[in-house]
Amino acid sequence: MKNRRECRGQSKDYQEILENTTEYRLVGPESSRKMRSHTLCISTLLTLLVFVSAEDDTVGPVFVREPPNRIDFSNTTGAVVECSARGHPPPEIIWVRSDGTAVGDVPGLRQVLANGNLVFPPFRAEDYRQEVHAQIYACLAKNSVGSIHSKDVNVRAVVAQYYDIDVNKEYVIRGNAAILKCQIPSFVADFVSVVSWHTDQNENFAPGAPDDSKYLVLPSGELHIRDVGPEDGYKTYQCRTKHRLTGETRLSATKGRLVITEPVGSVKPKFPTADKSHTFESIVSESLTLLCPAQAYPVPSQRYLVSVNRFFCQQSPSVLRRPSFPPTILSMLSHGISVKVSLFCVRRKGFLFRGSGRSLI
């Protein structure tokens, strides 16, 4: 205790000794006593520093690779969900369900590897188990300092099913725009998208063409053909799709055609269906394409009105109109907040097509 008090009391002297060690060597016995005392202080301080350093060497878990919020996979491919963390001592990785209970291996269906990865091997359709393949998981990393949880991981396995893609014939008045649709079954619509369109005259159309092209593949997959003429009616059209989970591409089983009619006198604007409104949703920062497919003769002009809180306006920050787009197409840009607007496509003679666009967080 006396030595510790001396260390505290002589901290100022200690600094002087460090700065003027030669001076203390030249002084007599009193200097020797001080030097021995300060040597003891230095030894004590070094011991404390080593002790503190040993304690500070422990670090709580920090994710190096945190799993994504959603994992969709096909039963033919399987999936690996990676999770790793660093810390000292090295953290242990545990996978848990939404209720906090730990998950383990299920032979042939689920494995928890030593490196922290959660593995779902390929499986037969009859081996599908909802509690394994349609489950919410979380990655837990823990050591002696503490623990951390990842965000929820929504796992969904999709059992491969046979499906056909179809393209139907469309009716159009000469000079108007035609829109061909790739008919994708609803049970695979979340995973299958259109990658290209093809004609029997070896014409190929893919997304990315200039906006003012006669043939335009829209972000939603339709083929937009502007200023339809007789030559467009002699072709057949097929779409090609790709399954994002399996990578499989498929050509439509049927070929679509355009049935072009010659106008006889004036024709008022009309739409191919009697629907009065449609609702669309899009992901933040992605564009949303709305169509206004009415036809008439003479070819109608069109403009878009935006209704916000029952007030109409022709321009709104919610709408981004690309000037080079055909007038039958409206391109909206999703916001970083939830917003809902009503859109009215106005055709000649006051005909209204109503649609609502909604961008989500």
Buried (B, 14 or more C-beta within 10 A) or exposed (E): EEEEEBBEEBEEBBEBBEEEEEEBEEEEEEBEEBBEBBEBBEEBEEEEEEEEEEEEEEBBBEBBEBBEEEBBBBBBBBBEBBBBBBBBEEBBBBBBEEEEEEBEEBEEBBBBEEEBBBBBBBBEEEBBEEEBBEBEBBBBBBBEEEBBBBEEBBBBBBBBEEBEBBBEBBEBBBBBBBBBBBBBEEEBEEBBBBBBBBBEEEEEBEBEEEEEBBBBBBBBBBBBBBEBEEEBBEBBBBBBBBBEBBEEEBEBEBBBBBEBBEBEEEBBBBBEEEEEEBEBEBEEEEBBBBBBBBBBBEBBEBEBBBBEEEEEEEEBEBBEBEEEBBBBBBBBBBBEEEBEBBBBBBBBEEBEBBBBBBBEE
